[in-house]
Amino acid sequence: MAGEWIKIRTALLSELEVMHLARVLKVTKHDVVGRLVALWGWASGVTEDGTLPGCTLADIDAVVEKKGFAAAL
């Protein structure tokens, strides 16, 4: 459905986990946050109970268009 909303923390860019992911993936914190929002938005649209049976790390990497993202999480 168009116009759906997801809630994110306003200080997400300064979270240690985001900084760690940026270092591991060799990308910017902004890149990490954008990919997290993409992942959360996708997951919100394809699950009702928070589970993703059959979803693989490769599936998550494809959603965020970054190889190794899921493993880094």
PDB file with SEQRES, HELIX, SHEET and CRYST1 records, atoms N, CA, C and O in Angstrom:
SEQRES   1 A   73  MET ALA GLY GLU TRP ILE LYS ILE ARG THR ALA LEU LEU          
SEQRES   2 A   73  SER GLU LEU GLU VAL MET HIS LEU ALA ARG VAL LEU LYS          
SEQRES   3 A   73  VAL THR LYS HIS ASP VAL VAL GLY ARG LEU VAL ALA LEU          
SEQRES   4 A   73  TRP GLY TRP ALA SER GLY VAL THR GLU ASP GLY THR LEU          
SEQRES   5 A   73  PRO GLY CYS THR LEU ALA ASP ILE ASP ALA VAL VAL GLU          
SEQRES   6 A   73  LYS LYS GLY PHE ALA ALA ALA LEU                              
HELIX    1 AA1 LEU A   12  SER A   14  5                                   3    
HELIX    2 AA2 LEU A   16  LEU A   25  1                                  10    
HELIX    3 AA3 LYS A   29  VAL A   46  1                                  18    
HELIX    4 AA4 LEU A   57  VAL A   64  1                                   8    
HELIX    5 AA5 PHE A   69  ALA A   72  1                                   4    
CRYST1    1.000    1.000    1.000  90.00  90.00  90.00 P 1           1          
ATOM      1  N   MET A   1       0.842  -1.173   0.000  1.00  0.00           N  
ATOM      2  CA  MET A   1       0.000   0.000   0.000  1.00  0.00           C  
ATOM      3  C   MET A   1       0.893   1.243   0.000  1.00  0.00           C  
ATOM      4  O   MET A   1       1.811   1.342   0.814  1.00  0.00           O  
ATOM      5  N   ALA A   2       0.638   2.168  -0.884  1.00  0.00           N  
ATOM      6  CA  ALA A   2       1.425   3.389  -0.968  1.00  0.00           C  
ATOM      7  C   ALA A   2       1.192   4.250   0.269  1.00  0.00           C  
ATOM      8  O   ALA A   2       0.091   4.292   0.817  1.00  0.00           O  
ATOM      9  N   GLY A   3       2.240   4.929   0.693  1.00  0.00           N  
ATOM     10  CA  GLY A   3       2.119   5.848   1.806  1.00  0.00           C  
ATOM     11  C   GLY A   3       2.217   5.217   3.180  1.00  0.00           C  
ATOM     12  O   GLY A   3       1.892   5.862   4.177  1.00  0.00           O  
ATOM     13  N   GLU A   4       2.664   3.954   3.258  1.00  0.00           N  
ATOM     14  CA  GLU A   4       2.833   3.335   4.566  1.00  0.00           C  
ATOM     15  C   GLU A   4       3.995   3.992   5.298  1.00  0.00           C  
ATOM     16  O   GLU A   4       4.919   4.523   4.682  1.00  0.00           O  
ATOM     17  N   TRP A   5       3.930   3.945   6.615  1.00  0.00           N  
ATOM     18  CA  TRP A   5       4.956   4.560   7.445  1.00  0.00           C  
ATOM     19  C   TRP A   5       5.642   3.510   8.300  1.00  0.00           C  
ATOM     20  O   TRP A   5       5.015   2.538   8.722  1.00  0.00           O  
ATOM     21  N   ILE A   6       6.926   3.704   8.555  1.00  0.00           N  
ATOM     22  CA  ILE A   6       7.626   2.927   9.565  1.00  0.00           C  
ATOM     23  C   ILE A   6       8.285   3.931  10.505  1.00  0.00           C  
ATOM     24  O   ILE A   6       8.670   5.023  10.088  1.00  0.00           O  
ATOM     25  N   LYS A   7       8.409   3.561  11.743  1.00  0.00           N  
ATOM     26  CA  LYS A   7       8.979   4.444  12.750  1.00  0.00           C  
ATOM     27  C   LYS A   7      10.475   4.143  12.894  1.00  0.00           C  
ATOM     28  O   LYS A   7      10.870   2.982  12.998  1.00  0.00           O  
ATOM     29  N   ILE A   8      11.305   5.196  12.898  1.00  0.00           N  
ATOM     30  CA  ILE A   8      12.739   5.015  13.138  1.00  0.00           C  
ATOM     31  C   ILE A   8      13.192   6.012  14.201  1.00  0.00           C  
ATOM     32  O   ILE A   8      12.559   7.049  14.403  1.00  0.00           O  
ATOM     33  N   ARG A   9      14.287   5.692  14.874  1.00  0.00           N  
ATOM     34  CA  ARG A   9      14.845   6.599  15.884  1.00  0.00           C  
ATOM     35  C   ARG A   9      15.502   7.792  15.184  1.00  0.00           C  
ATOM     36  O   ARG A   9      16.170   7.629  14.163  1.00  0.00           O  
ATOM     37  N   THR A  10      15.310   8.970  15.733  1.00  0.00           N  
ATOM     38  CA  THR A  10      15.879  10.176  15.123  1.00  0.00           C  
ATOM     39  C   THR A  10      17.401  10.218  15.238  1.00  0.00           C  
ATOM     40  O   THR A  10      18.060  10.903  14.456  1.00  0.00           O  
ATOM     41  N   ALA A  11      17.961   9.501  16.194  1.00  0.00           N  
ATOM     42  CA  ALA A  11      19.415   9.481  16.388  1.00  0.00           C  
ATOM     43  C   ALA A  11      20.062   8.257  15.748  1.00  0.00           C  
ATOM     44  O   ALA A  11      21.174   7.881  16.120  1.00  0.00           O  
ATOM     45  N   LEU A  12      19.384   7.638  14.798  1.00  0.00           N  
ATOM     46  CA  LEU A  12      19.875   6.394  14.205  1.00  0.00           C  
ATOM     47  C   LEU A  12      21.273   6.547  13.608  1.00  0.00           C  
ATOM     48  O   LEU A  12      22.081   5.624  13.703  1.00  0.00           O  
ATOM     49  N   LEU A  13      21.569   7.678  13.002  1.00  0.00           N  
ATOM     50  CA  LEU A  13      22.886   7.885  12.388  1.00  0.00           C  
ATOM     51  C   LEU A  13      24.029   7.808  13.395  1.00  0.00           C  
ATOM     52  O   LEU A  13      25.153   7.467  13.025  1.00  0.00           O  
ATOM     53  N   SER A  14      23.761   8.115  14.650  1.00  0.00           N  
ATOM     54  CA  SER A  14      24.833   8.111  15.649  1.00  0.00           C  
ATOM     55  C   SER A  14      24.875   6.841  16.490  1.00  0.00           C  
ATOM     56  O   SER A  14      25.660   6.750  17.433  1.00  0.00           O  
ATOM     57  N   GLU A  15      24.037   5.860  16.156  1.00  0.00           N  
ATOM     58  CA  GLU A  15      24.041   4.592  16.885  1.00  0.00           C  
ATOM     59  C   GLU A  15      25.339   3.836  16.604  1.00  0.00           C  
ATOM     60  O   GLU A  15      25.814   3.794  15.469  1.00  0.00           O  
ATOM     61  N   LEU A  16      25.902   3.240  17.656  1.00  0.00           N  
ATOM     62  CA  LEU A  16      27.157   2.483  17.498  1.00  0.00           C  
ATOM     63  C   LEU A  16      27.017   1.353  16.494  1.00  0.00           C  
ATOM     64  O   LEU A  16      27.955   1.067  15.750  1.00  0.00           O  
ATOM     65  N   GLU A  17      25.853   0.705  16.463  1.00  0.00           N  
ATOM     66  CA  GLU A  17      25.634  -0.396  15.530  1.00  0.00           C  
ATOM     67  C   GLU A  17      25.699   0.079  14.079  1.00  0.00           C  
ATOM     68  O   GLU A  17      26.214  -0.626  13.211  1.00  0.00           O  
ATOM     69  N   VAL A  18      25.179   1.266  13.824  1.00  0.00           N  
ATOM     70  CA  VAL A  18      25.217   1.829  12.469  1.00  0.00           C  
ATOM     71  C   VAL A  18      26.658   2.158  12.090  1.00  0.00           C  
ATOM     72  O   VAL A  18      27.085   1.888  10.968  1.00  0.00           O  
ATOM     73  N   MET A  19      27.404   2.740  13.023  1.00  0.00           N  
ATOM     74  CA  MET A  19      28.802   3.052  12.746  1.00  0.00           C  
ATOM     75  C   MET A  19      29.614   1.773  12.498  1.00  0.00           C  
ATOM     76  O   MET A  19      30.488   1.739  11.632  1.00  0.00           O  
ATOM     77  N   HIS A  20      29.313   0.730  13.266  1.00  0.00           N  
ATOM     78  CA  HIS A  20      29.992  -0.552  13.068  1.00  0.00           C  
ATOM     79  C   HIS A  20      29.689  -1.123  11.683  1.00  0.00           C  
ATOM     80  O   HIS A  20      30.599  -1.546  10.970  1.00  0.00           O  
ATOM     81  N   LEU A  21      28.406  -1.133  11.303  1.00  0.00           N  
ATOM     82  CA  LEU A  21      28.032  -1.636   9.977  1.00  0.00           C  
ATOM     83  C   LEU A  21      28.725  -0.841   8.882  1.00  0.00           C  
ATOM     84  O   LEU A  21      29.197  -1.421   7.904  1.00  0.00           O  
ATOM     85  N   ALA A  22      28.793   0.469   9.028  1.00  0.00           N  
ATOM     86  CA  ALA A  22      29.445   1.310   8.019  1.00  0.00           C  
ATOM     87  C   ALA A  22      30.913   0.930   7.870  1.00  0.00           C  
ATOM     88  O   ALA A  22      31.427   0.850   6.755  1.00  0.00           O  
ATOM     89  N   ARG A  23      31.588   0.695   8.996  1.00  0.00           N  
ATOM     90  CA  ARG A  23      33.007   0.285   8.938  1.00  0.00           C  
ATOM     91  C   ARG A  23      33.165  -1.071   8.271  1.00  0.00           C  
ATOM     92  O   ARG A  23      34.006  -1.240   7.388  1.00  0.00           O  
ATOM     93  N   VAL A  24      32.356  -2.040   8.692  1.00  0.00           N  
ATOM     94  CA  VAL A  24      32.460  -3.401   8.151  1.00  0.00           C  
ATOM     95  C   VAL A  24      32.185  -3.419   6.653  1.00  0.00           C  
ATOM     96  O   VAL A  24      32.882  -4.093   5.895  1.00  0.00           O  
ATOM     97  N   LEU A  25      31.168  -2.677   6.230  1.00  0.00           N  
ATOM     98  CA  LEU A  25      30.758  -2.685   4.824  1.00  0.00           C  
ATOM     99  C   LEU A  25      31.518  -1.670   3.970  1.00  0.00           C  
ATOM    100  O   LEU A  25      31.391  -1.655   2.746  1.00  0.00           O  
ATOM    101  N   LYS A  26      32.317  -0.816   4.639  1.00  0.00           N  
ATOM    102  CA  LYS A  26      33.086   0.225   3.946  1.00  0.00           C  
ATOM    103  C   LYS A  26      32.169   1.162   3.153  1.00  0.00           C  
ATOM    104  O   LYS A  26      32.399   1.451   1.979  1.00  0.00           O  
ATOM    105  N   VAL A  27      31.115   1.625   3.847  1.00  0.00           N  
ATOM    106  CA  VAL A  27      30.171   2.583   3.276  1.00  0.00           C  
ATOM    107  C   VAL A  27      29.929   3.675   4.314  1.00  0.00           C  
ATOM    108  O   VAL A  27      30.454   3.606   5.425  1.00  0.00           O  
ATOM    109  N   THR A  28      29.140   4.674   3.954  1.00  0.00           N  
ATOM    110  CA  THR A  28      28.836   5.750   4.905  1.00  0.00           C  
ATOM    111  C   THR A  28      27.695   5.338   5.841  1.00  0.00           C  
ATOM    112  O   THR A  28      26.939   4.410   5.556  1.00  0.00           O  
ATOM    113  N   LYS A  29      27.594   6.051   6.957  1.00  0.00           N  
ATOM    114  CA  LYS A  29      26.481   5.826   7.880  1.00  0.00           C  
ATOM    115  C   LYS A  29      25.152   6.110   7.182  1.00  0.00           C  
ATOM    116  O   LYS A  29      24.162   5.422   7.435  1.00  0.00           O  
ATOM    117  N   HIS A  30      25.122   7.110   6.314  1.00  0.00           N  
ATOM    118  CA  HIS A  30      23.901   7.435   5.580  1.00  0.00           C  
ATOM    119  C   HIS A  30      23.490   6.273   4.677  1.00  0.00           C  
ATOM    120  O   HIS A  30      22.303   5.981   4.528  1.00  0.00           O  
ATOM    121  N   ASP A  31      24.468   5.623   4.085  1.00  0.00           N  
ATOM    122  CA  ASP A  31      24.203   4.464   3.240  1.00  0.00           C  
ATOM    123  C   ASP A  31      23.593   3.339   4.075  1.00  0.00           C  
ATOM    124  O   ASP A  31      22.624   2.708   3.653  1.00  0.00           O  
ATOM    125  N   VAL A  32      24.153   3.090   5.246  1.00  0.00           N  
ATOM    126  CA  VAL A  32      23.629   2.046   6.123  1.00  0.00           C  
ATOM    127  C   VAL A  32      22.183   2.351   6.514  1.00  0.00           C  
ATOM    128  O   VAL A  32      21.318   1.480   6.422  1.00  0.00           O  
ATOM    129  N   VAL A  33      21.921   3.574   6.945  1.00  0.00           N  
ATOM    130  CA  VAL A  33      20.562   3.936   7.378  1.00  0.00           C  
ATOM    131  C   VAL A  33      19.582   3.807   6.221  1.00  0.00           C  
ATOM    132  O   VAL A  33      18.470   3.317   6.415  1.00  0.00           O  
ATOM    133  N   GLY A  34      19.955   4.224   5.052  1.00  0.00           N  
ATOM    134  CA  GLY A  34      19.076   4.079   3.889  1.00  0.00           C  
ATOM    135  C   GLY A  34      18.748   2.628   3.600  1.00  0.00           C  
ATOM    136  O   GLY A  34      17.606   2.288   3.288  1.00  0.00           O  
ATOM    137  N   ARG A  35      19.746   1.782   3.705  1.00  0.00           N  
ATOM    138  CA  ARG A  35      19.523   0.351   3.458  1.00  0.00           C  
ATOM    139  C   ARG A  35      18.697  -0.276   4.575  1.00  0.00           C  
ATOM    140  O   ARG A  35      17.882  -1.161   4.312  1.00  0.00           O  
ATOM    141  N   LEU A  36      18.893   0.165   5.820  1.00  0.00           N  
ATOM    142  CA  LEU A  36      18.058  -0.333   6.917  1.00  0.00           C  
ATOM    143  C   LEU A  36      16.602   0.055   6.710  1.00  0.00           C  
ATOM    144  O   LEU A  36      15.705  -0.764   6.912  1.00  0.00           O  
ATOM    145  N   VAL A  37      16.363   1.295   6.310  1.00  0.00           N  
ATOM    146  CA  VAL A  37      14.988   1.739   6.057  1.00  0.00           C  
ATOM    147  C   VAL A  37      14.380   0.923   4.921  1.00  0.00           C  
ATOM    148  O   VAL A  37      13.212   0.541   4.988  1.00  0.00           O  
ATOM    149  N   ALA A  38      15.159   0.657   3.885  1.00  0.00           N  
ATOM    150  CA  ALA A  38      14.667  -0.177   2.781  1.00  0.00           C  
ATOM    151  C   ALA A  38      14.310  -1.575   3.274  1.00  0.00           C  
ATOM    152  O   ALA A  38      13.266  -2.119   2.915  1.00  0.00           O  
ATOM    153  N   LEU A  39      15.181  -2.152   4.099  1.00  0.00           N  
ATOM    154  CA  LEU A  39      14.933  -3.489   4.637  1.00  0.00           C  
ATOM    155  C   LEU A  39      13.693  -3.506   5.518  1.00  0.00           C  
ATOM    156  O   LEU A  39      12.832  -4.372   5.361  1.00  0.00           O  
ATOM    157  N   TRP A  40      13.594  -2.562   6.437  1.00  0.00           N  
ATOM    158  CA  TRP A  40      12.450  -2.515   7.348  1.00  0.00           C  
ATOM    159  C   TRP A  40      11.147  -2.274   6.592  1.00  0.00           C  
ATOM    160  O   TRP A  40      10.119  -2.867   6.918  1.00  0.00           O  
ATOM    161  N   GLY A  41      11.191  -1.410   5.590  1.00  0.00           N  
ATOM    162  CA  GLY A  41      10.000  -1.160   4.785  1.00  0.00           C  
ATOM    163  C   GLY A  41       9.558  -2.398   4.028  1.00  0.00           C  
ATOM    164  O   GLY A  41       8.369  -2.714   3.971  1.00  0.00           O  
ATOM    165  N   TRP A  42      10.519  -3.095   3.448  1.00  0.00           N  
ATOM    166  CA  TRP A  42      10.206  -4.331   2.724  1.00  0.00           C  
ATOM    167  C   TRP A  42       9.628  -5.360   3.675  1.00  0.00           C  
ATOM    168  O   TRP A  42       8.592  -5.963   3.392  1.00  0.00           O  
ATOM    169  N   ALA A  43      10.300  -5.565   4.812  1.00  0.00           N  
ATOM    170  CA  ALA A  43       9.841  -6.561   5.775  1.00  0.00           C  
ATOM    171  C   ALA A  43       8.449  -6.228   6.290  1.00  0.00           C  
ATOM    172  O   ALA A  43       7.622  -7.120   6.477  1.00  0.00           O  
ATOM    173  N   SER A  44       8.193  -4.967   6.514  1.00  0.00           N  
ATOM    174  CA  SER A  44       6.882  -4.540   6.992  1.00  0.00           C  
ATOM    175  C   SER A  44       5.784  -4.904   6.001  1.00  0.00           C  
ATOM    176  O   SER A  44       4.652  -5.192   6.390  1.00  0.00           O  
ATOM    177  N   GLY A  45       6.126  -4.887   4.730  1.00  0.00           N  
ATOM    178  CA  GLY A  45       5.139  -5.181   3.693  1.00  0.00           C  
ATOM    179  C   GLY A  45       4.933  -6.654   3.390  1.00  0.00           C  
ATOM    180  O   GLY A  45       3.933  -7.027   2.776  1.00  0.00           O  
ATOM    181  N   VAL A  46       5.877  -7.505   3.820  1.00  0.00           N  
ATOM    182  CA  VAL A  46       5.779  -8.922   3.448  1.00  0.00           C  
ATOM    183  C   VAL A  46       5.521  -9.847   4.634  1.00  0.00           C  
ATOM    184  O   VAL A  46       5.433 -11.062   4.460  1.00  0.00           O  
ATOM    185  N   THR A  47       5.401  -9.292   5.826  1.00  0.00           N  
ATOM    186  CA  THR A  47       5.135 -10.137   6.990  1.00  0.00           C  
ATOM    187  C   THR A  47       4.073  -9.499   7.876  1.00  0.00           C  
ATOM    188  O   THR A  47       3.991  -8.277   8.001  1.00  0.00           O  
ATOM    189  N   GLU A  48       3.282 -10.337   8.471  1.00  0.00           N  
ATOM    190  CA  GLU A  48       2.271  -9.841   9.408  1.00  0.00           C  
ATOM    191  C   GLU A  48       2.677 -10.096  10.848  1.00  0.00           C  
ATOM    192  O   GLU A  48       2.245  -9.382  11.753  1.00  0.00           O  
ATOM    193  N   ASP A  49       3.513 -11.119  11.069  1.00  0.00           N  
ATOM    194  CA  ASP A  49       3.865 -11.489  12.443  1.00  0.00           C  
ATOM    195  C   ASP A  49       5.346 -11.292  12.747  1.00  0.00           C  
ATOM    196  O   ASP A  49       5.814 -11.706  13.808  1.00  0.00           O  
ATOM    197  N   GLY A  50       6.093 -10.668  11.836  1.00  0.00           N  
ATOM    198  CA  GLY A  50       7.503 -10.404  12.070  1.00  0.00           C  
ATOM    199  C   GLY A  50       8.440 -11.514  11.659  1.00  0.00           C  
ATOM    200  O   GLY A  50       9.656 -11.370  11.783  1.00  0.00           O  
ATOM    201  N   THR A  51       7.900 -12.630  11.168  1.00  0.00           N  
ATOM    202  CA  THR A  51       8.764 -13.719  10.721  1.00  0.00           C  
ATOM    203  C   THR A  51       8.828 -13.744   9.196  1.00  0.00           C  
ATOM    204  O   THR A  51       7.893 -13.329   8.512  1.00  0.00           O  
ATOM    205  N   LEU A  52       9.925 -14.230   8.695  1.00  0.00           N  
ATOM    206  CA  LEU A  52      10.134 -14.329   7.252  1.00  0.00           C  
ATOM    207  C   LEU A  52      10.606 -15.733   6.915  1.00  0.00           C  
ATOM    208  O   LEU A  52      11.772 -15.919   6.567  1.00  0.00           O  
ATOM    209  N   PRO A  53       9.724 -16.730   7.011  1.00  0.00           N  
ATOM    210  CA  PRO A  53      10.135 -18.113   6.744  1.00  0.00           C  
ATOM    211  C   PRO A  53      10.741 -18.249   5.347  1.00  0.00           C  
ATOM    212  O   PRO A  53      10.182 -17.765   4.363  1.00  0.00           O  
ATOM    213  N   GLY A  54      11.879 -18.908   5.283  1.00  0.00           N  
ATOM    214  CA  GLY A  54      12.524 -19.146   4.002  1.00  0.00           C  
ATOM    215  C   GLY A  54      13.392 -18.003   3.517  1.00  0.00           C  
ATOM    216  O   GLY A  54      14.076 -18.139   2.502  1.00  0.00           O  
ATOM    217  N   CYS A  55      13.381 -16.887   4.213  1.00  0.00           N  
ATOM    218  CA  CYS A  55      14.196 -15.742   3.809  1.00  0.00           C  
ATOM    219  C   CYS A  55      15.660 -16.049   4.107  1.00  0.00           C  
ATOM    220  O   CYS A  55      15.997 -16.492   5.206  1.00  0.00           O  
ATOM    221  N   THR A  56      16.519 -15.815   3.136  1.00  0.00           N  
ATOM    222  CA  THR A  56      17.947 -16.094   3.298  1.00  0.00           C  
ATOM    223  C   THR A  56      18.743 -14.793   3.391  1.00  0.00           C  
ATOM    224  O   THR A  56      18.225 -13.710   3.119  1.00  0.00           O  
ATOM    225  N   LEU A  57      19.998 -14.921   3.776  1.00  0.00           N  
ATOM    226  CA  LEU A  57      20.880 -13.756   3.782  1.00  0.00           C  
ATOM    227  C   LEU A  57      20.972 -13.149   2.388  1.00  0.00           C  
ATOM    228  O   LEU A  57      21.023 -11.929   2.237  1.00  0.00           O  
ATOM    229  N   ALA A  58      20.993 -14.000   1.380  1.00  0.00           N  
ATOM    230  CA  ALA A  58      21.058 -13.517  -0.008  1.00  0.00           C  
ATOM    231  C   ALA A  58      19.800 -12.726  -0.363  1.00  0.00           C  
ATOM    232  O   ALA A  58      19.878 -11.737  -1.092  1.00  0.00           O  
ATOM    233  N   ASP A  59      18.647 -13.151   0.145  1.00  0.00           N  
ATOM    234  CA  ASP A  59      17.409 -12.407  -0.106  1.00  0.00           C  
ATOM    235  C   ASP A  59      17.504 -10.999   0.474  1.00  0.00           C  
ATOM    236  O   ASP A  59      17.132 -10.023  -0.176  1.00  0.00           O  
ATOM    237  N   ILE A  60      18.006 -10.906   1.705  1.00  0.00           N  
ATOM    238  CA  ILE A  60      18.138  -9.595   2.348  1.00  0.00           C  
ATOM    239  C   ILE A  60      19.143  -8.739   1.594  1.00  0.00           C  
ATOM    240  O   ILE A  60      18.900  -7.553   1.368  1.00  0.00           O  
ATOM    241  N   ASP A  61      20.262  -9.321   1.205  1.00  0.00           N  
ATOM    242  CA  ASP A  61      21.252  -8.582   0.413  1.00  0.00           C  
ATOM    243  C   ASP A  61      20.628  -8.051  -0.873  1.00  0.00           C  
ATOM    244  O   ASP A  61      20.932  -6.935  -1.295  1.00  0.00           O  
ATOM    245  N   ALA A  62      19.764  -8.836  -1.493  1.00  0.00           N  
ATOM    246  CA  ALA A  62      19.110  -8.405  -2.730  1.00  0.00           C  
ATOM    247  C   ALA A  62      18.151  -7.249  -2.465  1.00  0.00           C  
ATOM    248  O   ALA A  62      18.076  -6.308  -3.255  1.00  0.00           O  
ATOM    249  N   VAL A  63      17.427  -7.316  -1.369  1.00  0.00           N  
ATOM    250  CA  VAL A  63      16.479  -6.240  -1.033  1.00  0.00           C  
ATOM    251  C   VAL A  63      17.222  -4.920  -0.847  1.00  0.00           C  
ATOM    252  O   VAL A  63      16.777  -3.882  -1.338  1.00  0.00           O  
ATOM    253  N   VAL A  64      18.353  -4.954  -0.139  1.00  0.00           N  
ATOM    254  CA  VAL A  64      19.087  -3.717   0.144  1.00  0.00           C  
ATOM    255  C   VAL A  64      20.159  -3.403  -0.902  1.00  0.00           C  
ATOM    256  O   VAL A  64      20.822  -2.368  -0.835  1.00  0.00           O  
ATOM    257  N   GLU A  65      20.317  -4.309  -1.865  1.00  0.00           N  
ATOM    258  CA  GLU A  65      21.274  -4.144  -2.952  1.00  0.00           C  
ATOM    259  C   GLU A  65      22.705  -3.936  -2.455  1.00  0.00           C  
ATOM    260  O   GLU A  65      23.434  -3.072  -2.943  1.00  0.00           O  
ATOM    261  N   LYS A  66      23.091  -4.769  -1.452  1.00  0.00           N  
ATOM    262  CA  LYS A  66      24.456  -4.706  -0.928  1.00  0.00           C  
ATOM    263  C   LYS A  66      24.885  -6.074  -0.446  1.00  0.00           C  
ATOM    264  O   LYS A  66      24.390  -6.562   0.571  1.00  0.00           O  
ATOM    265  N   LYS A  67      25.804  -6.699  -1.169  1.00  0.00           N  
ATOM    266  CA  LYS A  67      26.305  -8.014  -0.778  1.00  0.00           C  
ATOM    267  C   LYS A  67      26.999  -7.912   0.576  1.00  0.00           C  
ATOM    268  O   LYS A  67      27.795  -7.004   0.812  1.00  0.00           O  
ATOM    269  N   GLY A  68      26.685  -8.853   1.459  1.00  0.00           N  
ATOM    270  CA  GLY A  68      27.303  -8.896   2.775  1.00  0.00           C  
ATOM    271  C   GLY A  68      26.559  -8.123   3.852  1.00  0.00           C  
ATOM    272  O   GLY A  68      26.922  -8.193   5.026  1.00  0.00           O  
ATOM    273  N   PHE A  69      25.527  -7.390   3.469  1.00  0.00           N  
ATOM    274  CA  PHE A  69      24.777  -6.584   4.441  1.00  0.00           C  
ATOM    275  C   PHE A  69      24.135  -7.453   5.505  1.00  0.00           C  
ATOM    276  O   PHE A  69      24.264  -7.181   6.699  1.00  0.00           O  
ATOM    277  N   ALA A  70      23.444  -8.496   5.075  1.00  0.00           N  
ATOM    278  CA  ALA A  70      22.730  -9.363   6.025  1.00  0.00           C  
ATOM    279  C   ALA A  70      23.707 -10.024   6.992  1.00  0.00           C  
ATOM    280  O   ALA A  70      23.430 -10.096   8.189  1.00  0.00           O  
ATOM    281  N   ALA A  71      24.823 -10.497   6.505  1.00  0.00           N  
ATOM    282  CA  ALA A  71      25.808 -11.146   7.371  1.00  0.00           C  
ATOM    283  C   ALA A  71      26.379 -10.139   8.367  1.00  0.00           C  
ATOM    284  O   ALA A  71      26.654 -10.491   9.514  1.00  0.00           O  
ATOM    285  N   ALA A  72      26.556  -8.899   7.941  1.00  0.00           N  
ATOM    286  CA  ALA A  72      27.100  -7.865   8.826  1.00  0.00           C  
ATOM    287  C   ALA A  72      26.113  -7.518   9.942  1.00  0.00           C  
ATOM    288  O   ALA A  72      26.509  -7.110  11.034  1.00  0.00           O  
ATOM    289  N   LEU A  73      24.830  -7.686   9.651  1.00  0.00           N  
ATOM    290  CA  LEU A  73      23.839  -7.409  10.696  1.00  0.00           C  
ATOM    291  C   LEU A  73      24.048  -8.325  11.871  1.00  0.00           C  
ATOM    292  O   LEU A  73      23.312  -8.246  12.855  1.00  0.00           O  
TER     293      LEU A  73                                                      
END                                                                             
